[in-house]
Amino acid sequence: MNYFFEHLLKAFHLPLQNPVLIFSLMLFIILLSPIILRKVKIPAIIGLILSGVLIGPLGLGLLGKNTMDPEGSIKLFATIGLLYIMFMAGLELDFTQFKRYWSKSLTFGVLTFIIPITLGYPICYWVLHLSPTASLLTASMFATHTLVAYPIISKYGLSKHPAVAIAVGGTILTDTAVLIILAIISSSTKGSLDISFWVRLITSLTIFSLIMFYFIPKIARWFFSKLDSEKTSQYIFVLSIIFFSAFLAEMAGVEHIIGAFVAGLVLNKLIPHNSILMNRIDFIGNSLFIPFFLISVGMVVDYRAFFQGSWPLIIAGVLTTFAIFSKWLAAFVTSFIFKLRKSERSVIYGLSTSHAAATLAIIMVGYNTILNQKEVEAAALKNLIIEPIRLLDKNVLNGTILLILITCMVASFVTEMAGKKLLQEMAENNEDEQNETRLRNQHVLVSMTELKGNETLLDFAALISDLRVINPISVVSVQPNNEDAERLIRKSRKSLEEIMKHFAGHEMKLNTIATIDLNLSSGISRVSKELVADLVMLNDSKKLTFLNRLIGDDRQHLLDVCEKTIFFCQLDKTSINYRKLVLVSPKLAELDPAFNLWAARILRVAKELKIDIKLYGSLATYERLLKVGEVNKLETTMQHEEIEELDDLFLKSSKNTHDLIVICAARFGAVSFTSELDGFLSRVEKAYPENDTVVIYPGQEKENLFSTYEDVSGNAIGLGVETIQKIGKEVGSIFKKNKESDSE
C-alpha cells in the first residue's frame, strides 16, 4: 500500500512529467473550462487562455518549461492548432464573396497594415526608446493579427458574411506583408540583406507557389476522386498537405502559418462545405488542436515581471493600448469609407484585434536575435559570460505576451457581442420573412434500396440541402406488397443501416424508411406526401440495367402519380471531378411554381462545389435565377448563353466530360412544356455519354376544381394540341428554308 501511495505521489510531483497525465489534464481543461465560464458569460477562448496562465510554468507550475520546448508535447499540439486556425481561415474563405468584396478587403488590408506601422514606429522609437530596427519590428507586430475569434464567427454561422470576408481578406494581405518584412529584418540583422537575399527569397517563393497552386491541386483532385469512400484516408491526406505546405513555406523563407493558410486556399475548391470530410476537419480542429494552441498562449505569460518595477508595466500598457486602438481605427476608417453598419464594423474589429500567431513569431525573432553574437561566442570560449544584447529585451517580450492575452480577450468579447447583434439585425431586416419558415420545411426524399451504387446520390442530396434545416433528408426503400414483403423489408432495413453508417460522419440528420406498396411509384408518392417532402431524388445511373433504370415501373407513371419536384440523377462520378455546371432550361421555365425551389438547390450545388454555372436558356430565366441567388444568399459565378430552341445547345456548348449537366424538363401541361423535350433528352444522353446529368421535373400542384371528374381524361385534347404545334413548327421551318434560299 505504501508503495502505491509513493508511486502516486511521484506521478503527481510538480511539474508533471507523465505524458499520459499531462494529456489527461489538458483534455479536462478543454472539457470543463468552457462549461464553467459559460455560467459567467465569458467566451470559451478566454477560458482556455486563462487556464494556460494558471497551469503554466510561470503560474502554478503544473507543467514545466520542457513541455513548451520544440520537442515538447504541448508545443507540438500547439503548433498543430496554430496551423489549423490559419488553414481553416483559408479553407472557409468564400472566393465568390472575396471576388465580390475584393476592393473592400484590399482597402481594409492596406489600412490595417499602414495605420499601425505608420503610427507605431514613432511611438516605439520616441516613447519606448527602441532602436530603429527594433521599432520597425515592433510596429510591424502591431500590424499583424491572428483570427483567434474566428471559431466564434464560425459557430454563429457567419463565416460567409461580407464583413467576415472583408476581415479575412485583409488578414491575407497584412499578415503576408508583415511576415515578408520579418524575413527581411531578420536577414538584415545578420548582415545578409543584399541582392543575393532578394534573389533567393523571390526564387524560393516562386517555387513554393508553383508547387502549391499547380501540383498540389492536381494531386488532391486525383486522390479525392480515387478514394472517395475512404473518408479517414482523405482526412489524413488533408493533414499531410497542411504540414507539408507549412514546411515548404519555412524552406521558402517565410513563416509556416503562411504555408498553412495557402494550403487552405488550395483545398478550398476541392472540399465542399456540406461534406463529411469538412465536418471532420471542423470537429477535430475545434475540439482538440485549436484549444491546445489557446492554452499554450496562456502558458507563455510571465505575470511576475509586472511586479518588478513600473517600466515593464509602462511598456505593456503602451503596446497593448496602441495595438487595440490601431486596429479599431483601421476598422472605423473602413466602415466609414464603405458605409458599413456598426455591428459589421465591430465584427471586422473583433476579428482583427487579436494578436497571437504572427505576433509571437515576430517578437520571438526579435528576442532571439542577439546583436553581439560574436562577442558572446568569443567570451564563451574563454569561459566568460557576457550579457547578450538582444534586438528586443525581456520587457518588450513580456509586454507583448500581455498584449496577446488582453487582445485575445477583447477580440473574443467584441466578436461574441457583435456576432449576436449582427444575427439579430439579419433576422429583423430579412426581406423575405417567410423564407426561414419555408427553409425549416424543406425536405428531400431519396429513393434507394441499398448503399452500393448510390453513394454519389446520397452525397449529392447532402450538397443540395441546407445545414439549418432540422431534418433535411429521408431515405426510403419501397418493396412490393407480396408474399416476400416481410423478408424484403428486413433486408431493406439492413441496407438502410449501412446507409446510416455512411452518413454518420455528416452534420445533417438522416431519416430512413422501409415500406411496402403496390409499386415503387405509388410508394414514393405516398411517402413524399406523408413526410411533406418538396423534392424527390432517384438514381437513374447509366451503369444500372435497363429494368433498374425504369425504377420499378415506367418513369412517366411516377410523374403522373407524384406531383413533387423530381430529380432523375445519373451520377457516376464523385463531385470533386466537376469543373462546371451546365444548366439547360426551356423558355418560360421561370414561370413554373416550383422554379424557386429547384433553382435554389442547383445554386447551392454550385456554391458548395465552388464551380461556375453556364446557363443555356432565355434572358428572363437568367434574371430570375440571379434573383433567387440574391434572395437566398447563394452567390455564384454565372454565365448566360441565350438559345431559341433546346437543340441549339449542341451547337453552342463545348463538350467537356467534367461538366455536370442539369436539364430542366417539364411535365405535360406545364407552362414551360414543349414537345421537343422528350427527343432532346435522348439526344443529350447520346451526345454527352461521359457526363453526369440531372434531369429535373418541377412539381405541379393538382387543381381540385375538377376532382369529381378524375375519370375524364384530357389526353386526347392535349395530343391534338401537340400535333398542331409540331405541324406549325415544320411549316415554319419550310418557310425559313425557302427564305434563306431566296436570299442566296
TAZIUR-V169197 format. One record per pair of residues at least 24 apart in sequence whose C-alpha atoms are under 10 Angstrom apart, sorted by the first residue. I is the first residue (numbers start at 1). J is the second residue. If there is no record, write none. Layout:
i: [I I]
j: [J J]
This chain:
i: [12 13 14 14 14 14 14 14 15 15 15 15 15 15 15 15 15 15 15 16 16 16 16 16 17 17 17 17 17 19 19 19 19 22 22 22 22 22 23 23 25 25 25 26 26 26 26 26 26 26 26 27 27 27 27 29 29 29 29 30 30 30 30 30 30 31 31 31 41 42 42 42 42 43 43 43 43 43 43 43 44 44 44 45 45 45 45 45 45 45 45 45 45 45 45 45 46 46 46 46 46 46 46 46 46 46 46 46 47 47 47 47 47 48 48 48 48 48 48 48 48 49 49 49 49 49 49 49 49 49 49 49 49 49 49 50 50 50 50 50 50 50 50 51 51 51 51 51 51 52 52 52 52 52 52 52 52 52 52 53 53 53 53 53 53 53 53 53 53 54 54 54 54 55 55 55 55 56 56 56 56 56 56 56 56 57 57 57 57 58 58 58 58 58 58 58 59 59 59 59 59 59 59 61 63 64 65 65 67 68 68 68 74 74 74 74 74 75 75 75 76 76 76 77 77 77 77 77 77 77 78 78 78 78 78 78 78 78 78 78 79 79 79 79 79 79 79 79 80 80 80 80 80 80 80 80 80 80 81 81 81 81 81 81 81 81 81 81 82 82 82 82 82 82 82 82 82 82 82 82 82 82 83 83 83 83 83 83 83 83 83 83 83 83 83 83 84 84 84 84 84 84 84 84 84 84 84 84 84 84 84 85 85 85 85 85 85 85 85 85 85 85 85 85 85 85 85 86 86 86 86 86 86 86 86 86 86 86 86 86 86 86 86 87 87 87 87 87 87 87 87 87 87 87 87 87 87 87 88 88 88 88 88 88 88 88 88 88 88 88 89 89 89 89 89 89 89 89 89 89 89 89 89 89 89 89 90 90 90 90 90 90 90 90 90 90 90 90 90 91 91 91 91 91 91 91 91 91 91 91 91 91 91 91 92 92 92 92 92 92 92 92 92 92 92 92 92 92 93 93 93 93 93 93 93 93 93 93 94 94 94 94 94 94 94 94 94 94 94 94 94 94 94 95 95 95 95 95 95 95 95 95 95 96 96 96 96 96 96 96 96 96 96 97 97 97 97 97 97 97 97 97 98 98 98 98 98 98 98 99 99 99 100 100 100 101 101 101 101 101 102 102 102 102 103 103 104 104 104 104 104 104 104 104 104 104 104 105 105 105 105 105 105 105 105 105 105 105 105 105 106 106 106 106 106 106 106 106 107 107 107 107 107 107 107 107 107 108 108 108 108 108 108 108 108 108 108 108 108 108 108 108 108 109 109 109 109 109 109 109 109 109 109 109 109 109 109 109 110 110 110 110 110 110 110 111 111 111 111 111 111 111 111 111 111 112 112 112 112 112 112 112 112 112 112 112 112 112 112 112 112 112 112 112 112 113 113 113 113 113 113 113 113 113 113 113 113 113 113 113 113 113 114 114 114 114 114 114 115 115 115 115 115 115 115 116 116 116 116 116 116 116 116 116 116 116 116 116 117 117 117 117 117 117 118 118 119 119 120 120 120 120 123 123 123 124 124 124 127 127 127 128 128 128 128 128 128 130 130 130 130 131 131 133 133 133 133 133 133 133 134 134 134 134 134 134 134 134 135 135 136 136 136 137 137 137 137 137 137 137 137 137 137 137 138 138 138 138 138 138 138 138 139 139 139 139 140 140 140 140 140 140 140 140 140 140 140 141 141 141 141 141 141 141 141 141 141 141 141 141 141 141 142 142 142 142 142 142 142 142 142 142 142 142 143 143 143 143 143 143 143 143 143 143 143 143 143 144 144 144 144 144 144 144 144 144 144 144 144 144 144 144 144 144 144 144 144 145 145 145 145 145 145 145 145 145 145 145 145 145 145 145 145 145 145 146 146 146 146 146 146 146 146 146 146 146 146 146 147 147 147 147 147 147 147 147 147 147 147 148 148 148 148 148 148 148 148 148 148 148 148 148 148 148 148 149 149 149 149 149 149 149 149 149 149 149 149 149 149 149 150 150 150 150 150 150 151 151 151 151 152 152 152 152 152 152 153 153 153 153 153 153 153 153 153 154 154 155 156 156 156 156 156 157 157 157 157 158 158 158 158 160 160 161 161 161 161 162 162 163 163 163 163 163 163 163 163 163 163 163 164 164 164 164 164 165 166 166 166 166 167 167 167 167 167 167 167 167 168 168 168 170 170 171 171 172 172 172 175 175 175 175 176 176 176 176 176 178 178 178 179 179 179 179 179 179 179 179 179 180 180 180 181 181 182 182 182 182 182 182 182 182 182 183 183 183 183 183 184 184 185 185 185 186 186 186 186 189 189 189 189 189 190 190 190 190 200 200 201 201 201 201 202 202 203 204 204 204 204 204 204 204 205 205 205 205 205 205 206 207 207 208 208 208 208 208 208 208 209 209 209 209 209 211 211 212 212 212 212 212 212 212 212 212 212 212 213 213 213 213 213 214 216 216 216 216 216 217 217 217 217 217 217 220 220 220 220 221 221 221 221 221 221 222 222 223 224 224 224 224 224 224 225 225 225 225 225 226 226 227 228 228 228 228 228 228 228 229 229 229 229 230 231 231 231 231 231 232 232 234 235 235 235 235 235 238 238 238 238 238 238 239 239 241 241 242 255 255 255 255 256 256 257 257 257 258 268 268 269 269 269 269 269 269 269 270 270 270 270 270 270 270 270 271 271 271 271 271 272 272 272 272 272 272 272 272 272 273 273 273 273 273 273 274 274 274 274 274 274 274 274 274 274 274 274 274 274 275 275 275 275 275 275 275 275 275 275 275 276 276 276 276 276 276 276 276 276 277 277 278 278 278 279 279 279 279 280 280 280 283 293 293 294 294 294 297 297 297 297 297 297 297 298 298 298 298 299 300 300 300 300 301 301 301 301 301 301 301 301 301 302 302 302 302 302 303 303 303 303 304 305 305 305 305 306 306 306 306 311 312 312 312 312 312 312 313 313 313 313 314 314 315 315 315 315 315 315 316 316 316 316 316 316 316 316 316 317 317 317 317 318 318 319 319 319 319 319 320 320 320 320 320 320 320 320 320 320 321 321 321 322 323 323 323 323 323 323 323 324 324 324 324 324 324 324 324 324 324 324 325 326 327 327 327 327 328 328 341 341 342 342 342 343 343 343 343 343 343 343 343 343 343 344 344 344 344 345 346 346 346 346 346 346 346 346 346 347 347 347 347 347 347 347 347 347 348 348 348 348 349 349 349 349 349 350 350 350 350 350 350 350 350 350 350 350 350 350 351 351 351 351 351 351 352 352 352 352 353 353 353 353 353 353 353 353 353 353 354 354 354 354 354 354 354 354 354 354 355 355 355 355 355 355 355 355 355 356 356 356 356 356 356 356 357 359 359 359 359 360 360 360 360 363 363 363 363 363 363 363 363 364 364 364 365 365 366 366 366 366 366 366 367 367 367 367 367 367 368 368 369 430 431 432 432 435 435 436 436 437 438 439 439 439 439 439 439 440 440 440 440 440 440 441 441 441 441 441 441 441 441 442 442 442 442 442 442 442 442 442 442 442 443 443 443 443 443 443 443 443 443 443 443 443 443 444 444 444 444 444 444 444 444 444 444 444 444 444 444 444 445 445 445 445 445 445 445 445 445 445 445 445 445 445 445 445 445 445 445 446 446 446 446 446 446 446 446 446 446 446 446 446 446 446 447 447 447 447 447 447 447 447 447 447 447 447 447 447 448 448 448 448 448 448 448 448 448 448 448 448 448 449 449 449 449 449 449 449 449 449 449 449 449 449 449 449 450 450 450 450 450 450 450 450 450 450 451 451 451 451 451 451 451 451 452 452 452 453 453 453 453 453 453 454 454 454 454 454 454 454 455 455 455 455 455 455 456 456 456 456 456 456 456 456 457 457 457 457 457 457 457 457 457 457 457 458 458 458 458 458 458 459 459 459 459 459 460 460 460 460 460 460 461 461 461 461 462 462 462 462 462 462 462 463 463 463 463 463 463 463 463 463 464 464 464 464 464 464 464 464 464 464 465 465 465 465 465 466 466 466 467 467 467 468 469 469 470 470 470 471 471 471 471 472 472 472 472 472 473 473 473 473 473 473 473 473 474 474 474 474 474 474 474 474 474 474 475 475 475 475 475 475 475 475 475 476 476 476 476 476 476 476 476 476 477 477 477 477 477 477 477 477 478 478 478 478 478 478 478 478 478 478 478 478 478 478 479 479 479 479 479 479 479 479 479 480 480 480 480 480 480 480 480 481 481 481 481 481 482 482 482 485 485 485 486 486 488 488 488 489 489 489 489 490 519 519 519 519 520 520 520 520 520 520 521 521 521 521 521 521 521 521 521 521 521 521 522 522 522 522 522 523 523 523 524 524 524 525 525 525 525 525 525 525 526 526 528 528 528 529 529 529 532 533 533 534 534 534 534 534 534 534 534 535 535 535 535 535 535 535 535 535 535 535 535 535 536 536 536 536 536 536 536 536 536 536 537 537 537 537 537 537 537 538 538 538 538 538 538 539 539 539 539 539 539 539 540 540 540 540 540 540 540 540 540 541 541 541 541 541 541 541 541 542 542 542 542 542 542 542 542 542 543 543 543 544 556 559 559 559 559 559 559 559 560 560 562 562 562 563 563 563 563 563 563 563 564 564 564 564 564 564 565 565 565 565 565 565 565 565 565 566 566 566 566 566 566 566 567 567 567 567 567 567 567 567 567 567 568 568 568 568 568 568 568 569 569 569 569 569 569 570 570 570 570 570 570 570 571 571 571 571 571 572 572 572 572 573 573 573 573 573 574 575 575 575 575 575 576 576 577 577 577 577 577 578 578 578 578 578 578 578 578 578 578 578 578 578 579 579 579 579 579 579 579 579 579 579 579 580 580 580 580 580 580 580 580 580 580 580 580 580 581 581 581 581 581 581 581 581 581 581 581 581 581 581 581 582 582 582 582 582 582 582 582 582 582 582 582 582 583 583 583 583 583 583 583 583 583 583 583 583 583 583 584 584 584 584 584 584 584 584 584 584 584 584 584 584 584 585 585 585 585 585 585 585 585 585 585 585 585 585 585 585 585 586 586 586 586 586 586 586 586 586 586 586 586 586 586 586 586 586 587 587 587 587 587 587 587 587 587 587 587 587 587 588 588 588 588 588 588 588 588 589 589 589 589 589 589 589 589 589 589 589 589 589 590 590 590 590 590 590 590 590 590 591 591 591 591 591 591 592 592 592 592 592 592 592 592 593 593 593 593 593 593 594 594 594 594 594 595 595 595 595 595 595 595 596 596 596 596 596 596 596 597 597 597 598 598 598 598 598 599 599 599 599 599 599 599 600 600 600 600 600 600 600 601 601 602 602 602 603 603 603 603 603 603 603 603 603 604 604 604 604 604 604 605 605 606 606 606 606 606 606 607 607 607 607 608 608 610 610 611 611 611 611 612 612 612 612 613 613 613 613 613 613 613 614 614 614 614 614 614 614 615 615 615 615 615 615 616 616 616 616 616 616 616 616 616 616 616 616 617 617 617 617 617 617 617 617 618 618 618 618 619 645 645 646 646 646 646 646 647 647 647 647 647 647 647 649 649 650 650 650 650 655 655 655 655 656 656 656 657 657 657 657 657 658 658 658 659 659 659 659 659 660 660 660 660 661 661 661 661 661 661 662 662 662 662 662 663 663 663 663 663 664 664 664 664 664 665 665 665 665 666 666 666 666 666 666 667 667 667 667 667 668 668 668 668 669 669 669 670 670 670 672 674 674 674 675 675 675 675 675 676]
j: [62 62 57 60 61 62 63 64 55 56 57 60 61 62 63 64 65 66 67 61 62 63 64 67 62 63 64 66 67 67 72 73 74 62 63 67 73 74 73 74 55 62 63 51 52 55 74 288 291 292 295 287 288 291 292 55 291 292 295 287 288 291 292 294 295 287 288 291 413 409 412 413 416 149 152 409 412 413 415 416 152 291 412 148 149 151 152 290 291 294 295 408 409 411 412 413 149 294 295 298 405 406 408 409 410 411 412 413 291 294 295 298 409 291 292 293 294 295 296 297 298 291 292 293 294 295 296 297 298 299 301 404 405 408 409 294 295 297 298 299 301 405 409 294 295 296 297 298 299 292 293 294 295 296 297 298 299 300 301 295 296 297 298 299 300 301 302 303 405 295 298 299 301 295 296 298 299 295 296 297 298 299 300 301 302 299 300 301 302 298 299 300 301 302 303 304 298 299 300 301 302 303 304 299 299 299 299 300 296 296 299 300 292 293 295 296 299 292 293 296 289 292 293 288 289 290 291 292 293 296 288 289 290 291 292 293 294 295 296 297 256 257 289 290 292 293 296 357 239 242 243 260 285 288 289 290 292 293 285 286 288 289 290 291 292 293 294 296 146 148 256 257 260 289 290 291 292 293 294 356 357 358 242 243 246 256 257 258 259 260 261 263 289 290 293 357 239 242 243 257 260 261 264 281 282 284 285 286 289 290 293 146 147 148 149 150 151 257 260 261 264 285 286 289 290 293 357 146 147 148 150 172 242 256 257 258 259 260 261 262 263 264 357 239 242 246 257 258 259 260 261 262 263 264 265 266 267 268 147 150 151 260 261 263 264 265 268 281 282 285 146 147 150 151 154 159 168 169 171 172 260 261 262 264 265 268 168 169 172 258 260 261 262 263 264 265 266 267 268 260 261 262 263 264 265 266 267 268 269 270 271 272 273 278 154 159 160 165 168 264 265 267 268 269 271 272 273 278 159 160 164 165 168 169 264 265 268 269 159 160 161 162 164 165 168 169 265 268 269 607 608 610 635 160 165 169 265 268 269 607 610 635 636 160 165 607 610 611 612 634 635 636 637 160 161 162 164 165 166 634 635 636 160 162 164 165 166 168 169 165 169 637 162 165 635 162 163 165 166 169 165 166 169 170 166 169 162 163 165 166 167 169 170 334 335 337 338 162 163 164 165 166 167 168 169 170 171 172 173 334 166 167 169 170 171 172 173 174 166 169 170 173 330 333 334 337 338 166 167 168 169 170 171 173 174 330 331 332 333 334 335 337 348 143 166 167 168 169 170 171 172 173 174 175 177 330 331 334 143 170 171 173 174 177 330 143 170 174 326 327 329 330 331 333 334 142 143 144 145 167 170 171 173 174 175 326 327 328 329 330 331 333 334 352 353 139 140 141 142 143 144 145 170 171 173 174 175 177 178 326 327 330 139 140 143 174 326 330 139 142 143 326 327 329 330 140 141 142 143 144 322 323 324 325 326 327 329 330 141 142 143 144 178 326 143 326 322 326 319 322 323 326 318 319 322 315 318 319 314 315 318 311 314 315 318 319 396 391 392 393 396 391 392 185 186 188 189 366 391 392 185 363 366 367 390 391 392 393 391 392 181 182 185 178 181 182 185 186 362 363 365 366 391 392 319 359 362 363 366 392 396 400 178 319 322 323 174 175 177 178 179 181 182 358 359 362 363 175 178 179 182 319 323 355 356 358 359 360 361 362 363 400 178 319 320 322 323 324 326 327 353 355 359 400 171 174 175 177 178 323 326 327 352 353 355 358 359 171 172 173 174 175 176 177 178 179 323 327 352 353 354 355 356 357 358 359 362 170 171 174 175 178 323 327 351 352 353 354 355 356 357 358 359 404 407 171 175 351 352 353 354 355 356 357 358 359 404 408 171 350 351 352 353 354 355 356 357 408 411 290 293 294 350 351 352 353 354 355 356 357 407 408 409 411 412 347 350 351 352 353 354 408 409 410 411 412 413 414 415 416 350 351 352 411 412 415 282 286 290 412 351 412 413 415 416 419 347 350 351 412 415 416 418 419 420 282 419 419 416 419 420 422 423 419 423 467 468 347 419 422 423 633 634 344 347 422 633 344 348 335 340 341 343 344 345 346 347 348 349 351 344 345 347 348 351 348 334 344 347 348 331 345 347 348 349 350 351 352 348 351 352 348 352 351 352 258 261 262 257 258 358 359 254 255 257 258 358 358 359 362 253 254 255 257 258 358 359 361 362 253 254 255 254 362 253 254 255 358 361 362 363 365 366 253 254 255 362 365 253 254 362 365 366 362 365 366 369 366 369 370 371 391 369 370 371 373 252 253 251 252 253 254 252 253 252 248 249 250 251 252 253 254 248 249 251 252 253 254 252 248 252 245 248 249 250 251 252 259 248 249 252 259 262 245 248 241 244 245 248 249 259 262 263 265 266 267 262 263 265 266 267 266 241 245 263 266 267 263 266 267 268 269 270 266 267 270 576 267 269 270 271 576 577 576 577 576 270 271 574 575 576 577 573 574 575 576 577 574 576 574 277 455 456 573 574 575 576 455 456 502 574 277 276 277 280 502 505 277 280 277 276 277 278 280 281 263 264 267 271 277 281 263 281 266 267 267 357 358 361 362 358 361 357 358 361 358 609 610 576 579 607 608 609 610 611 575 576 577 578 608 609 610 611 575 576 608 609 610 463 575 576 605 606 607 608 609 610 463 467 607 608 609 610 459 460 462 463 464 465 466 467 506 507 508 605 608 609 459 460 462 463 503 505 506 507 508 608 609 459 462 502 503 504 505 506 507 508 505 506 505 506 507 505 506 507 508 505 506 507 507 356 357 356 405 408 356 357 360 401 404 405 408 401 402 404 405 401 398 401 402 405 397 398 399 400 401 402 403 404 405 397 398 399 401 402 398 399 401 402 398 394 395 398 399 395 398 399 402 395 394 395 396 397 398 399 395 398 399 402 395 399 395 396 397 398 399 400 395 396 397 398 399 400 401 402 403 399 400 402 403 399 403 396 399 400 402 403 355 399 400 401 402 403 404 405 406 407 403 406 407 403 353 354 355 400 403 404 407 349 350 352 353 354 355 403 406 407 410 411 353 353 351 352 353 354 352 353 422 425 418 421 422 414 415 417 418 419 420 421 422 423 425 418 419 421 422 418 411 414 415 416 417 418 419 421 422 411 414 415 416 417 418 419 421 422 411 414 415 418 410 411 414 415 418 407 408 409 410 411 412 413 414 415 416 417 418 419 408 410 411 412 414 415 407 408 411 415 404 406 407 408 409 410 411 412 414 415 403 404 405 406 407 408 409 410 411 412 400 401 403 404 405 406 407 408 411 400 401 403 404 405 407 408 404 400 401 403 404 397 400 401 404 391 392 393 396 397 398 400 401 392 397 400 391 392 390 391 392 393 396 397 391 392 393 394 396 397 392 393 393 631 631 631 632 631 632 468 469 469 469 465 466 468 469 470 472 466 468 469 470 471 472 469 470 471 472 531 532 533 534 466 469 470 471 472 473 532 533 534 535 597 469 470 471 472 473 474 528 531 532 533 534 535 536 471 472 473 474 475 528 531 532 533 534 535 536 537 565 566 472 473 474 475 476 511 512 524 527 528 531 532 533 534 535 536 537 538 566 473 474 475 476 477 512 524 528 535 536 537 538 539 566 567 474 475 476 477 478 513 520 523 524 536 537 538 539 551 475 476 477 478 492 495 496 499 514 537 538 539 551 475 476 477 478 479 488 489 491 492 493 494 495 496 499 514 477 491 492 493 494 495 496 497 498 499 495 496 497 498 499 500 501 502 495 498 499 539 541 543 544 571 572 499 538 539 540 541 571 572 499 502 503 571 572 574 539 569 570 571 572 573 574 575 537 538 539 540 541 569 570 571 572 573 574 499 502 503 537 538 539 502 503 506 574 575 537 569 571 574 575 605 536 537 601 605 503 506 507 508 509 510 605 575 601 602 604 605 606 607 608 609 598 600 601 602 603 604 605 606 607 608 508 600 601 604 605 508 601 604 507 508 509 508 508 509 508 509 510 508 509 510 511 508 509 510 511 533 508 509 510 511 512 533 535 536 509 510 511 512 513 527 528 531 533 536 499 500 510 511 512 513 514 536 537 511 512 513 514 515 523 524 527 528 512 513 514 515 516 520 523 524 513 514 515 516 517 518 519 520 521 522 523 524 527 552 514 515 516 517 518 519 520 523 552 515 516 517 518 519 520 523 552 515 516 517 518 519 516 517 518 515 516 517 515 516 514 515 516 513 514 515 516 514 551 552 553 558 551 552 553 554 557 558 551 552 553 554 555 556 557 558 559 560 561 562 557 558 560 561 562 558 561 562 558 561 562 558 559 560 561 562 563 564 561 562 562 563 564 562 563 564 564 564 565 563 564 565 566 594 597 598 699 563 564 565 566 567 594 597 598 601 696 697 698 699 562 563 564 565 566 567 568 696 697 699 565 566 567 568 569 694 696 566 567 568 569 570 694 567 568 569 570 571 572 694 567 568 569 570 571 572 693 694 695 568 569 570 571 572 692 693 694 569 570 571 572 685 689 690 692 693 570 571 572 570 667 666 667 668 697 698 699 700 667 668 699 700 701 667 697 698 699 700 701 702 594 697 698 699 700 701 594 595 597 598 696 697 698 699 700 598 694 695 696 697 698 699 598 662 663 664 693 694 695 696 697 698 662 663 693 694 695 696 697 662 692 693 694 695 696 660 661 691 692 693 694 695 660 691 692 693 694 690 691 692 693 658 660 690 691 692 692 605 609 658 660 692 609 658 609 657 658 659 660 606 609 610 611 612 656 657 658 659 660 661 691 692 606 609 610 611 612 613 656 657 658 659 660 606 609 610 611 612 613 614 656 657 658 659 660 661 605 606 609 611 612 613 614 615 638 658 659 660 661 662 693 612 613 614 615 616 639 653 659 660 661 662 663 693 613 614 615 616 617 640 659 660 661 662 663 664 693 694 614 615 616 617 618 641 643 646 649 661 662 663 664 665 695 615 616 617 618 621 622 643 645 646 662 663 664 665 666 672 696 616 617 618 621 643 644 645 646 663 664 665 666 672 673 674 676 677 617 618 619 620 621 643 644 645 646 671 672 673 674 617 618 620 621 670 671 672 673 617 618 620 621 624 664 665 666 670 671 672 673 698 618 620 621 622 623 624 625 671 672 620 621 624 670 671 672 666 670 671 672 673 698 699 700 670 671 698 699 700 701 697 698 699 700 701 621 624 625 628 664 698 699 624 625 627 628 629 632 698 628 698 699 664 696 697 698 699 624 625 626 628 629 664 698 625 628 629 631 632 633 634 629 634 629 634 662 628 629 632 633 634 635 636 637 638 629 632 633 634 635 636 634 636 634 635 636 637 638 660 634 635 636 637 634 636 636 637 636 637 638 659 636 637 638 639 637 638 639 640 659 660 661 638 639 640 641 653 659 661 639 640 641 642 643 662 640 641 642 643 644 645 646 648 649 652 653 663 641 642 643 644 645 646 648 649 642 643 644 645 643 674 676 674 676 677 680 681 676 677 679 680 681 683 684 680 684 683 684 687 688 687 688 690 691 688 690 691 688 689 690 691 692 690 691 692 688 690 691 692 693 691 692 693 694 688 691 692 693 694 695 692 693 694 695 696 693 694 695 696 697 694 695 696 697 698 695 696 697 698 695 696 697 698 699 700 696 697 698 699 700 715 718 719 722 700 715 718 698 699 700 698 722 725 726 719 722 723 725 726 726]
